[in-house]
Amino acid sequence: MAHPARVAILEHIIKANACICGDLVTELGLAQATISQHLKELKNAGLIQGTIEGVSVCYCIEPKAWAQLQNELSIFFTSYKDPGSCC
């Protein structure tokens, strides 16, 4: 998920607040093959879901997985206790 292209894809889908159908190449300025590979990885991770509409695949955030990720990251970030001094 941490790859900048994946973050950009997720940000674009979230900003659109709708399913995205193939305009990511124009919006992100990345090659189609690059976007396809990152969409595949995001889908394999369960963070997005895709539906076939005609000849294109539309992607959107998978709400249950997104909520779970949000919860896990929240727990992770709040687990840090500032020791006051470091190194």
N, CA, C and O atoms as a DFTB+ gen file, in Angstrom:
348 C
 N C O
     1  1       0.814      -1.196       0.000
     2  2       0.000       0.000       0.000
     3  2       0.853       1.254       0.000
     4  3       0.416       2.292      -0.496
     5  1       2.043       1.185       0.536
     6  2       2.861       2.379       0.721
     7  2       3.469       2.934      -0.564
     8  3       4.028       4.030      -0.542
     9  1       3.380       2.224      -1.663
    10  2       3.942       2.723      -2.917
    11  2       3.216       4.011      -3.313
    12  3       1.987       4.068      -3.252
    13  1       3.958       5.042      -3.716
    14  2       3.320       6.322      -4.071
    15  2       2.219       6.201      -5.126
    16  3       1.225       6.925      -5.063
    17  1       2.382       5.306      -6.084
    18  2       1.344       5.134      -7.105
    19  2       0.070       4.567      -6.483
    20  3      -1.031       4.977      -6.853
    21  1       0.201       3.643      -5.555
    22  2      -0.974       3.063      -4.890
    23  2      -1.667       4.102      -4.026
    24  3      -2.896       4.176      -3.991
    25  1      -0.875       4.900      -3.331
    26  2      -1.458       5.972      -2.521
    27  2      -2.208       6.948      -3.423
    28  3      -3.311       7.380      -3.086
    29  1      -1.621       7.297      -4.564
    30  2      -2.273       8.219      -5.504
    31  2      -3.574       7.634      -6.039
    32  3      -4.567       8.349      -6.171
    33  1      -3.573       6.348      -6.346
    34  2      -4.786       5.690      -6.837
    35  2      -5.867       5.733      -5.766
    36  3      -7.011       6.092      -6.047
    37  1      -5.505       5.367      -4.538
    38  2      -6.476       5.392      -3.437
    39  2      -6.995       6.803      -3.196
    40  3      -8.194       6.995      -2.997
    41  1      -6.105       7.791      -3.212
    42  2      -6.530       9.182      -3.020
    43  2      -7.512       9.606      -4.102
    44  3      -8.500      10.284      -3.819
    45  1      -7.242       9.211      -5.331
    46  2      -8.126       9.584      -6.440
    47  2      -9.506       8.942      -6.283
    48  3     -10.525       9.599      -6.495
    49  1      -9.537       7.672      -5.915
    50  2     -10.818       6.991      -5.734
    51  2     -11.593       7.627      -4.578
    52  3     -12.802       7.840      -4.680
    53  1     -10.900       7.927      -3.487
    54  2     -11.552       8.542      -2.327
    55  2     -12.075       9.927      -2.689
    56  3     -13.203      10.279      -2.342
    57  1     -11.260      10.710      -3.382
    58  2     -11.664      12.074      -3.776
    59  2     -12.890      12.038      -4.676
    60  3     -13.785      12.873      -4.545
    61  1     -12.933      11.078      -5.583
    62  2     -14.073      10.970      -6.501
    63  2     -15.340      10.551      -5.768
    64  3     -16.450      10.872      -6.194
    65  1     -15.165       9.824      -4.653
    66  2     -16.292       9.329      -3.867
    67  2     -17.276       8.542      -4.740
    68  3     -18.492       8.613      -4.562
    69  1     -16.710       7.796      -5.683
    70  2     -17.505       6.997      -6.610
    71  2     -16.597       5.951      -7.233
    72  3     -15.385       5.957      -7.017
    73  1     -17.184       5.067      -7.994
    74  2     -16.380       4.089      -8.724
    75  2     -15.613       4.794      -9.835
    76  3     -16.129       5.705     -10.482
    77  1     -14.387       4.364     -10.045
    78  2     -13.528       4.923     -11.081
    79  2     -13.443       3.909     -12.213
    80  3     -13.129       2.739     -11.994
    81  1     -13.725       4.370     -13.420
    82  2     -13.723       3.480     -14.583
    83  2     -12.731       3.960     -15.631
    84  3     -13.119       4.613     -16.600
    85  1     -11.466       3.646     -15.448
    86  2     -10.486       3.820     -16.504
    87  2      -9.902       5.186     -16.764
    88  3      -9.158       5.324     -17.735
    89  1     -10.178       6.212     -15.974
    90  2      -9.585       7.515     -16.255
    91  2      -8.335       7.769     -15.419
    92  3      -7.854       8.901     -15.364
    93  1      -7.810       6.755     -14.780
    94  2      -6.640       6.917     -13.922
    95  2      -5.380       7.251     -14.708
    96  3      -4.522       7.970     -14.196
    97  1      -5.240       6.760     -15.918
    98  2      -4.060       7.049     -16.731
    99  2      -3.954       8.546     -16.958
   100  3      -2.891       9.133     -16.757
   101  1      -5.045       9.165     -17.374
   102  2      -5.061      10.606     -17.621
   103  2      -4.866      11.385     -16.329
   104  3      -4.087      12.337     -16.286
   105  1      -5.565      10.988     -15.287
   106  2      -5.522      11.712     -14.017
   107  2      -4.166      11.630     -13.324
   108  3      -3.703      12.623     -12.764
   109  1      -3.525      10.469     -13.353
   110  2      -2.291      10.274     -12.594
   111  2      -1.025      10.400     -13.435
   112  3       0.071      10.542     -12.893
   113  1      -1.173      10.348     -14.748
   114  2      -0.020      10.486     -15.611
   115  2       0.933       9.297     -15.573
   116  3       2.129       9.442     -15.828
   117  1       0.405       8.136     -15.258
   118  2       1.201       6.914     -15.241
   119  2       0.791       6.022     -16.404
   120  3      -0.299       6.168     -16.957
   121  1       1.667       5.105     -16.767
   122  2       1.367       4.178     -17.854
   123  2       0.237       3.231     -17.447
   124  3       0.082       2.906     -16.270
   125  1      -0.543       2.798     -18.423
   126  2      -1.658       1.886     -18.167
   127  2      -1.177       0.614     -17.482
   128  3      -1.824       0.123     -16.557
   129  1      -0.045       0.078     -17.930
   130  2       0.473      -1.156     -17.323
   131  2       0.827      -0.946     -15.853
   132  3       0.603      -1.830     -15.026
   133  1       1.372       0.208     -15.533
   134  2       1.720       0.528     -14.143
   135  2       0.475       0.607     -13.285
   136  3       0.422       0.032     -12.198
   137  1      -0.524       1.316     -13.774
   138  2      -1.774       1.456     -13.025
   139  2      -2.448       0.106     -12.861
   140  3      -2.951      -0.213     -11.784
   141  1      -2.462      -0.687     -13.921
   142  2      -3.091      -2.009     -13.846
   143  2      -2.424      -2.880     -12.791
   144  3      -3.106      -3.575     -12.038
   145  1      -1.099      -2.846     -12.732
   146  2      -0.376      -3.646     -11.738
   147  2      -0.710      -3.191     -10.323
   148  3      -0.909      -4.022      -9.437
   149  1      -0.773      -1.889     -10.103
   150  2      -1.070      -1.380      -8.766
   151  2      -2.534      -1.625      -8.382
   152  3      -2.834      -1.902      -7.221
   153  1      -3.428      -1.524      -9.342
   154  2      -4.830      -1.863      -9.067
   155  2      -4.954      -3.332      -8.674
   156  3      -5.706      -3.680      -7.764
   157  1      -4.212      -4.182      -9.363
   158  2      -4.224      -5.612      -9.047
   159  2      -3.756      -5.847      -7.615
   160  3      -4.368      -6.623      -6.881
   161  1      -2.681      -5.186      -7.217
   162  2      -2.159      -5.355      -5.861
   163  2      -3.128      -4.819      -4.810
   164  3      -3.311      -5.438      -3.763
   165  1      -3.741      -3.684      -5.081
   166  2      -4.725      -3.128      -4.143
   167  2      -5.946      -4.038      -4.025
   168  3      -6.513      -4.196      -2.944
   169  1      -6.340      -4.632      -5.147
   170  2      -7.470      -5.554      -5.126
   171  2      -7.100      -6.837      -4.386
   172  3      -7.901      -7.347      -3.603
   173  1      -5.897      -7.365      -4.621
   174  2      -5.433      -8.557      -3.908
   175  2      -5.353      -8.311      -2.407
   176  3      -5.598      -9.218      -1.613
   177  1      -5.010      -7.083      -2.018
   178  2      -4.946      -6.724      -0.601
   179  2      -6.342      -6.537      -0.009
   180  3      -6.498      -6.443       1.208
   181  1      -7.358      -6.486      -0.880
   182  2      -8.732      -6.343      -0.418
   183  2      -9.163      -4.918      -0.157
   184  3     -10.263      -4.697       0.350
   185  1      -8.328      -3.935      -0.490
   186  2      -8.656      -2.543      -0.208
   187  2      -9.611      -1.924      -1.217
   188  3     -10.326      -0.971      -0.909
   189  1      -9.614      -2.477      -2.429
   190  2     -10.557      -1.995      -3.439
   191  2     -11.301      -3.193      -4.008
   192  3     -10.868      -4.339      -3.889
   193  1     -12.429      -2.893      -4.625
   194  2     -13.182      -3.934      -5.313
   195  2     -13.467      -3.445      -6.720
   196  3     -13.554      -2.243      -6.970
   197  1     -13.609      -4.382      -7.623
   198  2     -13.854      -4.031      -9.012
   199  2     -15.098      -4.709      -9.543
   200  3     -15.403      -5.849      -9.192
   201  1     -15.805      -3.998     -10.387
   202  2     -16.971      -4.556     -11.053
   203  2     -16.818      -4.320     -12.554
   204  3     -16.294      -3.291     -12.981
   205  1     -17.274      -5.270     -13.332
   206  2     -17.182      -5.157     -14.785
   207  2     -18.423      -4.443     -15.298
   208  3     -19.555      -4.844     -15.026
   209  1     -18.176      -3.370     -16.051
   210  2     -19.264      -2.612     -16.681
   211  2     -18.943      -2.504     -18.159
   212  3     -18.117      -1.688     -18.567
   213  1     -19.597      -3.324     -18.954
   214  2     -19.308      -3.352     -20.389
   215  2     -17.917      -3.905     -20.621
   216  3     -17.614      -5.031     -20.227
   217  1     -17.063      -3.105     -21.267
   218  2     -15.699      -3.553     -21.546
   219  2     -14.684      -3.019     -20.531
   220  3     -13.490      -3.293     -20.652
   221  1     -15.144      -2.266     -19.539
   222  2     -14.204      -1.718     -18.562
   223  2     -14.480      -2.264     -17.166
   224  3     -15.565      -2.765     -16.871
   225  1     -13.464      -2.151     -16.322
   226  2     -13.591      -2.544     -14.925
   227  2     -13.604      -1.264     -14.096
   228  3     -12.742      -0.401     -14.263
   229  1     -14.569      -1.147     -13.219
   230  2     -14.688       0.022     -12.358
   231  2     -14.250      -0.363     -10.947
   232  3     -14.589      -1.437     -10.450
   233  1     -13.501       0.520     -10.318
   234  2     -12.964       0.247      -8.988
   235  2     -13.486       1.243      -7.973
   236  3     -13.706       2.416      -8.274
   237  1     -13.681       0.739      -6.749
   238  2     -14.056       1.595      -5.632
   239  2     -13.449       1.016      -4.358
   240  3     -12.963      -0.115      -4.345
   241  1     -13.483       1.802      -3.297
   242  2     -12.965       1.360      -2.000
   243  2     -13.844       0.234      -1.477
   244  3     -15.066       0.291      -1.610
   245  1     -13.241      -0.779      -0.887
   246  2     -13.994      -1.855      -0.240
   247  2     -14.209      -1.402       1.202
   248  3     -13.262      -1.406       1.988
   249  1     -15.434      -1.010       1.568
   250  2     -15.688      -0.335       2.846
   251  2     -15.291      -1.128       4.096
   252  3     -14.747      -0.548       5.035
   253  1     -15.545      -2.419       4.126
   254  2     -15.217      -3.196       5.325
   255  2     -13.707      -3.293       5.521
   256  3     -13.212      -3.132       6.636
   257  1     -12.979      -3.557       4.441
   258  2     -11.523      -3.646       4.529
   259  2     -10.920      -2.292       4.884
   260  3      -9.952      -2.216       5.640
   261  1     -11.495      -1.222       4.336
   262  2     -11.002       0.122       4.611
   263  2     -11.199       0.469       6.089
   264  3     -10.310       1.046       6.716
   265  1     -12.345       0.123       6.634
   266  2     -12.615       0.377       8.060
   267  2     -11.653      -0.426       8.934
   268  3     -11.168       0.077       9.947
   269  1     -11.381      -1.652       8.550
   270  2     -10.456      -2.493       9.311
   271  2      -9.043      -1.903       9.261
   272  3      -8.362      -1.846      10.285
   273  1      -8.603      -1.467       8.089
   274  2      -7.292      -0.854       7.955
   275  2      -7.210       0.419       8.793
   276  3      -6.212       0.665       9.470
   277  1      -8.255       1.211       8.740
   278  2      -8.293       2.450       9.513
   279  2      -8.164       2.155      11.003
   280  3      -7.433       2.844      11.715
   281  1      -8.870       1.140      11.470
   282  2      -8.813       0.757      12.877
   283  2      -7.413       0.269      13.255
   284  3      -6.869       0.675      14.281
   285  1      -6.835      -0.595      12.432
   286  2      -5.506      -1.136      12.726
   287  2      -4.436      -0.052      12.720
   288  3      -3.546      -0.055      13.571
   289  1      -4.514       0.871      11.772
   290  2      -3.542       1.960      11.739
   291  2      -3.727       2.898      12.920
   292  3      -2.751       3.418      13.461
   293  1      -4.952       3.113      13.316
   294  2      -5.218       3.956      14.481
   295  2      -4.593       3.353      15.732
   296  3      -3.963       4.056      16.523
   297  1      -4.772       2.054      15.903
   298  2      -4.171       1.363      17.047
   299  2      -2.647       1.462      16.974
   300  3      -1.991       1.725      17.983
   301  1      -2.095       1.257      15.805
   302  2      -0.649       1.322      15.609
   303  2      -0.111       2.707      15.966
   304  3       0.855       2.821      16.720
   305  1      -0.735       3.764      15.427
   306  2      -0.242       5.116      15.667
   307  2      -0.444       5.572      17.114
   308  3       0.393       6.297      17.649
   309  1      -1.508       5.171      17.733
   310  2      -1.731       5.577      19.125
   311  2      -0.915       4.746      20.109
   312  3      -0.859       5.083      21.292
   313  1      -0.281       3.669      19.650
   314  2       0.533       2.858      20.547
   315  2       1.866       3.512      20.872
   316  3       2.522       3.126      21.840
   317  1       2.273       4.486      20.086
   318  2       3.544       5.176      20.353
   319  2       3.384       6.135      21.514
   320  3       2.478       6.968      21.534
   321  1       4.280       6.004      22.481
   322  2       4.313       6.899      23.627
   323  2       5.620       7.678      23.558
   324  3       6.698       7.084      23.586
   325  1       5.535       8.976      23.469
   326  2       6.719       9.834      23.377
   327  2       7.541       9.710      24.655
   328  3       7.059      10.048      25.736
   329  1       8.793       9.222      24.539
   330  2       9.608       9.046      25.728
   331  2      10.196      10.369      26.249
   332  3      10.837      10.384      27.300
   333  1       9.989      11.443      25.544
   334  2      10.507      12.734      25.976
   335  2      11.862      13.042      25.382
   336  3      12.138      14.192      25.038
   337  1      12.704      12.050      25.256
   338  2      13.982      12.238      24.606
   339  2      14.338      10.953      23.863
   340  3      13.938       9.852      24.242
   341  1      15.087      11.135      22.816
   342  2      15.436       9.978      21.992
   343  2      16.796      10.203      21.377
   344  3      17.133      11.316      20.975
   345  1      17.574       9.145      21.307
   346  2      18.896       9.153      20.664
   347  2      19.730      10.316      21.156
   348  3      20.871      10.484      20.726
